[in-house]
Amino acid sequence: MELLGLTPELLVLFVSFGFMVGVFFGFFGMGGAFLVTPALLILGYPAPVAIGSSMAFVFGTAVIATMKHHDVGQVDYKLGALMFVGIIVGIEIGKMLVFGLEAIGRAELVVGVAYILLLGAIGLVFVQKARKQDSADGDNETQDDDIPEIAKKIKSYNIPPMVRLTDGSKASMWTISGVGGGVGVVSGFLGVGGGFIRMPAIYYLIGVPLAAAVGTSLFGALMSGAVGAFSYGLSGVIDIGVVTALLVGSALGARIGSASTAYVDEADVTIYFGIMLLMASTAVAFGELANWLEMPIFDTVSFVLLIGSSFFVTVIIIYYGAVSVREQAALAEETPQADD
């Protein structure tokens, strides 16, 4: 018996994986789509289906996140709208690359290699961030309203047309379009929201304050996901059952991840997240080896590494949160007795 076009085993798998991705999204603010596409590739889905379904998942998660940042006024909708044209063009270019590679039978290989490099790079960044966290905590005086020096330098060149942003500063439309287009290509080619590139680009190149850069980046993910899902949907390559199962799990996981931020120090978990991404990179590499060497055992190793590492970090976050809640509850019980 199938539900949403999925066997019971696959349904449970995708809901569970969506839950884990949701926990990461709620806790780290990263949508986790960069894990969804590799997982679908490892399970044997064609590259266009994996990417298109991931884009649809990006849209669903970004809606929730953008509304959260909207409530505290951290979304520059004007900037997001100006980036929209670049995003559309970039996604179409990325999609054409995918379908062009698919036509010659190289899409899975190229996208897989790109993910090996991508996940490995992001994993190293998180591991290094965790290693430096202790020393940085003592001297970090950076404020959300600070603008990086490189952004100030770029903004000093008045290349028309210039646009006044919501925060009152000005930016060149060429810079805004370039950021939107570059992120769009990455989104369309890899099926990700592109936040790991878009947020730093908005902050370091356009020069938007950090808090607004995060919120605006999520709004950009919403647009990227919407355009990508629509574009791939027109080609009929989105698996609605997979997307629905992932979103169901993600909705619950995101709530738990968000709640955990009130109790868990991100520094305690960051290094585990970085290691998980490095293991995910290794998992995709094993998946590619399975195809090259025609050894199905590597597919099993790949799957176990990806799901196992995600499960481990999810458990770590929930464990730290549960311990903190228990400690606070115990402290609250002792306080009235001390007053008596």
N, C-alpha and C positions, 0 to 999 in steps of 0.2 A: 504493500500500500504506500502510495506516494502523497506527500503534501507539498504544495508549492512547486511541484515537479521534482522534488528531492526525495530520496529514500530516507527512512527514519534515521539511519546512521549519519548521512550527510546533513540532515536537518539539525541534529544534535551538535554535530561538529561545527557547523557555521554559526549557530546561535552561541555556542561556547566560545568560539574564536572571536565573534563580534563582542561578546562580553569582555574578553580580555583586552581587545583593542579599545573598547569604551573606557575601561579603567585607565589605560594609558592616556587616552584623550582627556579624561576628566582630571587626571593628576598632573600630567606634563604639559597639557595644552597642545599636544600634537595629535592630529586626526588618526594616525595609524594606517592610512591607506597605503603607505609604503610597505606595509606588511601584508596587506590584502592581495595585491597583485602577485607577489611572489608565491603566496600560498595557493592561489588559483592555478598558477603556472605549474607548481609542483604536483598539484592534483590532476594535471593533464588538460586543463582548459586551454583552448587556443588563445594566443596573445590578444587578439581584438576583443574576445569575450572577457578575458581577465581584466583588461584595461577599462573597457566600457562599463563593466559591473562595478569596478572600483571607483570610477568617476561618479556613478550614481550614488554609491555609498558615501563618497566625499560630500556630495550635496546634502544628503540627509543629516550627517553629523555637523556640517558647517552651519546649517540653519539654527540648530540648538545653541551652538557656541556664539554665533553672532548676536542672537537675541540677549544672551547673558551679558555680553560686553556693551550692547546698546543701552541696557538698563543703567549702566554707570557712565554713559557718555564717552566711550572709548572707541567709537567708530567714526572715521572721516569718510562719510558717504560720498562727498564730492570727489575726493581723491580716488575712491574705489570706482566710481562711475567713469572717471577719466581714464582709468586703467583698462576699462571694459573692452574697448576696441582692440587694444594690443593683446588682451587675453584671448579674444575671439580668433584673431588672425593666428596667434601662436598655437592655439589648440588645433586649428585646422591644419597647420603645417605639421604638427606632431602626429596628428591622425593620418595624414597622407604618408608620412614616413613609415608608420606602423603597417598600413595596408600595402605600401610598396614593398616592404620587407616580407610581408605575408605572401605576396604574390610570387616571390622568388624563394619562399620556404625558409627565410632566415629571421623572421620576426621573433620567435621564441628565443633563439640564440642571442640576438643582439640585445633584446630587452632584458634577458637573464643576466648577461654580462654587465649591462648598465646597472642593474640592481645589486650585483655583487660589489661593484665599486661604490655605489651610492650608500648602501647599508654599512659597508666597511668604513667609509669616510665619516658618516654620522656617528657610528659607534665609537670611533676614535675620539671624536670631538667630545662626546659625553664622558668617556673615560678620563680624558684630560681635564675636563671641567670638574669632575668629581675629585681628582687628585689635587687640584688647585683650590678647591672650595674652602678648606680650612684656613689657609692664609688669606684668601680673598675676603672671608667673612670679617676679619678684623680690620681691614683697611678699606673696604668698599664703601665709598661715600657717593657713588654715582646716583644721581636723581633721575626720576623718570623724564623730567623735562629737559635734561641735558641733550644736546645734539652733538654727535661725533664730529671731530675736526674734519674728517674727510667729507662729510656731508656739508659742512660750512664752506669748504673749499669749492665743492661742486656748485653749491647755490650762489657762490660769488660770481659765477659766470652767467651773465644774463643773456641767454640764447633764446630769442623769441620763437614762438609765443610763450610768454610767461603767464603762469596761472597762480592766483592767490588761493591758498588752501584754507581750510576751516580754522586752523590755529593762527591765521594772520600772516604766515610766511609765504614766500613765493617759490615756485619751482618751475623749471623749464618743461614744456609739454613733451620735448624730445626725451628727457630723462624718464618721465612718467610712462610714456609709450614704450620705451625700451625695456623698463622693468616689467610692464604688463605683458609685452610680447615674449620676453625671455622666459618668464614663469609659465606663460601659456604653452610654449613649446614643450617644456618639461612635463607639464600636466597632461598634455595631449599624448605625449610619447610614452610616459610611464604610468599614467592613470593615477597620479597623486594630486593632492590639493596644492602642493608646492610651497607650503608654509615655511619649510626649513630653508627655502631660498627667498620667498617673497618677503617675509618679515624682516630678515636682515637687510634686504635690498631697500625696502621702504625706510628703514631706520638709517642705514649707512649711506645710501645714495640720494634718496629724496629728502631726507632730513626731517622726518616726522618724529615727535617725542615717542619714547619707547612704549608707553601704555597704549597710545593711539595707534602705534605701528602694529601692535599685537591684534587689537580689535579690527583694524582695517585689513590686516592680513587675513583674518578669518572671514571677513566680508568678501575678500578676493577669492577665498576658497569656495565660498558659496557660489559666486559667479562662475568660477572655473568648473565646479562640479555641475552646475546647471547647464552651462554651454556644452561641456564634455558629454554629459549624460544625454543631452538632446541630440548632439552630433552623432555619437555612437549609436544612440537609439534609432536614429533614422536608418542606420545600416543594419539594424536588427540583430545586434550582437550583445545586448545586455540580457543577462539571466536574472529575471525579476525574482525568482525564488531565492537565489543566492543573496541578492541585495536585501530582500525582506528579512531573511533569517539573520543576516549580519546586523541589520538595523535594530531588530528586536533585542538581540543580545547587547548591542552597543548602548541602547537607551538605558538599560539597567546598569551596565558597567560604568557609564559616564557619571551617573548619580553617585555611585560608590566611590569612584575616583575623585570626584569633586569634593565629596564629604571628607575624604581621607586627607586632603590638603590642610584641613584645620588641625589635624592631629599628628601628621607625619612630616618630619623635616625632609625636604626634597634631597638634601645632600646625602641622607642615609640611603637613598634608593637610586640616585643618579648613576652610580657606578654599575649597579646591577642592570640598569636599562641599557647602558653603553655596551656591556658584555653581551646582553641579549641581542643587540643589533649586530655585533660582530659574529655571534653564532648564527643569526639569520642570514648574514652574508655567506657564511660557510655552508649553510643549508642550501641556498640557491646554487652555490658552486657544485655541491654534490648532485643536485638535480640536473645541472648541465652535464656533469660527468656521466650520469645515468643515460642521458641521450647519446652522448658521443661514443661511450664504450658499450652501450646496450647492456647495461648491468642493472636490472631492476632493484637489486639490494641497495644501491645508492639512492634510489627514490625513497625507500623506506627510511634510510639514515637521514635524508634531507627533511622528510616530513616530521620525524621525531625531534630533530634539532629545532625546527621552527616552532612547532607547537609546544614542545617541552620547555624551551627557553621562555616563551611568552607566558606559559602557565606558571613557571617559577617566579617571574617578576610580579605577576598578578598576586600570587600567594604572599610574596614579601610585603607588598603594599598593604594588603588586607591584614596581614599579621601585625605589622607595625601599628596600623590604625587601631586594631582590636586591643593591643597591649596598652596603647596610650589612653584609649577610652576607659579600660579597666583601671588604670592607675589614677585617672582623674576622678572616676567614680569612687574609688577607695579613699581618695583624699577628701572628697566632698562629704563622705560619711564620717570621717574623723574630725572634720572641722567643727560641727555642732557640739561634739563631745568635749572638744577642747574649750569651747566657749562656756559650757556648763561648769 
